[in-house]
Amino acid sequence: MRGIVAVACSGGRDSLALLHATATAARGQGLDVVALHIHHGLLPEADAWFDHVESMCRRWAAEGLPVRFIGHRLTARPRRGESVEAWARDARYAALATMAREAGAGLVLLGHHRRDQAETFLLQALRGGGVAGLSAMPSRIERDGLVWQRPWLDVPRAHIEQYVRQCGLDSVDDPSNTDPRFARNRLREAVWPVLVEAFPDAEVALAASARWAQQAAQVLDEVAAADLATCAVGERLDIAAWSRLGEARRINALRAWLRERRGEPATAALVERLRTELIGTGPACWAWAGGELRRYRGRLSFGQAVAAVAPSREPTLAIRRAGRYRLPGWGGAVHATRVDEGGVPLAWLAHLDLRERQGGEQFQAGFSRPARSLKKQYQAAGVPEWDRGGPLLFSGGQLVFVPGLGIDARVVGLPGQAQMMLAWEAANVTEG
Ligand SMILES: Nc1ncnc2c1ncn2[C@@H]1O[C@H](COP(=O)(O)OP(=O)(O)OP(=O)(O)O)[C@@H](O)[C@H]1O
C-alpha cells in the first residue's frame, strides 16, 4: 500500500504552495497526497475557496501529480461570546484530524513559515506571555494519534513567494487577513513593515528567540516533573513538600500540576493567588475551571464543585449483581464487588432508598464500636466536607452504606453469605 501524506490547505498562498511542493516531491517517492480543506461557513467567499482548492487538485492530478481533494464544511457555529478565531481554530483542527485519519494519513503538514513564527513570538511577548507562549509554534508535534508538522517553519516568506511565482500558482485571498480587529493583522499591516525597515533581520532573530524559548520550556517541564516526583501524591499535591522548593521552582511545579489536572494552563492570576494563599493550615477552596481546588490536611486536590451536582437525584437503586451503578443525579456511581466477607448481604441490596444526609443519622463503623452521628464519624475518619457527597443507602429503614465511610457494621454479612462490597465514586473528582 502507498504511504499517504495530508496537507492542510486553506487555498492561501503558503498552504497552496506547500500542497504543490509536497505533491511534486511525492510523485518521485511513491506517496499519495490528500489536500484537506475546511469550509468554516463564516464568510461568503468560502464557497469559492472550496471550489478553488478542489479544482487545483483536479488539475494537478490530471497533470500526473498524486493528489486528491477532501473538503469538509463545518455546520456548527461559535457560541455567543466565544472568540470566533479560537472557535474556528479548534473546529478546524478537530475536523482535520478526523479527515486525516479517515484518509489513512498519519502525517498532516501545515503551511506556517518563518514569518508566522516571528509574528507569533512577538504577539506572545506583547501579551506578556511566558516561556511556553514565547515558544510559538512547534515544528512537529504528536496529537490525536497524528504527527503534525510545519516543514516550512524555518523557511523565509520570500522563498515561498518566489516558488509561487515560478510555478505560476493561483491562490485565494482571505479578506479577514487584513481586518484590524485581529492583533495579528494589526501587527502585519502596521508594525511589520516599519519593524523590518529598522531591523532587517527581525524575522530571523525573532524566530531564533522562539527556538531558545522552546528549549527553555522543555527544561522547565523536566524540572517540574522532577519536583512533582517529590511532592505529588497520586492526584494530590503535598503542600509541605511543595513549599520546601525554591520560589521559582515552586511556581513552575504548581503550574505543571495544575496543567496536568485540566490539560490546559492555569491563568497567571490563579497561580499568583495560590502562591500566596496555598501555604496555610485548615481546609480551603479555590474555584477553578468549573470545579474546585481544595486544601485539606496538607494536600491540594481538584474536583467537581459540590454545588455543581445535578439536582434530579435518583430515589431508589436495586443492586443484584456486581457492577458500576451510575447515579448522574448524585454526581457519581456506586461500585458493587462480590466479596466473601465484610460486605452487605444481597438481600439488603435489592431495594435501596437513596437519601441525602438530614442530620441525626447514626453510623456504626465497627462491630465492637458504638453507633455515632455521621458528623462525628466523618470527622474521625478525616473525610472533608466535599467528599461527603453521594447518597446514603438505606434498606428497610436501616442505614447500609455511607460514601466516604463505607458499610455500616450492623448490616455486614456473615462469612459464606452472598454479599457485596460497596464504594462510591464521584464523577470528575480526581483523588489520590
Ligand atoms: N480552511 C482551512 N483548511 C485547511 N487548512 C487550513 C485552513 N486554514 C488554515 N489552514 C492550515 O493552517 C495553516 C495556517 O493557517 P493561517 O490561517 O495562518 O494561514 P492562511 O491565512 O490560511 O494562509 P496560508 O495558506 O497562506 O498559510 C495554513 O497554512 C494551513 O496549513
The ligand as an ORCA input file, in Angstrom:
! r2SCAN-3c Opt
* xyz 0 1
  N      -9.589     26.428      5.937
  C      -8.501     25.681      6.077
  N      -8.487     24.421      5.600
  C      -7.386     23.653      5.730
  N      -6.253     24.085      6.312
  C      -6.203     25.315      6.810
  C      -7.314     26.187      6.711
  N      -6.976     27.361      7.283
  C      -5.708     27.232      7.701
  N      -5.230     26.011      7.417
  C      -3.882     25.477      7.715
  O      -3.315     26.218      8.779
  C      -2.166     26.941      8.316
  C      -2.112     28.314      8.923
  O      -3.307     28.983      8.746
  P      -3.368     30.549      8.595
  O      -4.774     30.924      8.834
  O      -2.299     31.158      9.424
  O      -2.935     30.738      7.106
  P      -3.812     31.200      5.880
  O      -4.142     32.648      6.054
  O      -4.983     30.299      5.759
  O      -2.906     31.079      4.620
  P      -1.818     30.166      4.095
  O      -2.440     29.079      3.342
  O      -1.140     31.141      3.189
  O      -0.974     29.710      5.238
  C      -2.316     27.003      6.815
  O      -1.058     27.154      6.192
  C      -2.941     25.663      6.530
  O      -1.973     24.635      6.544
*
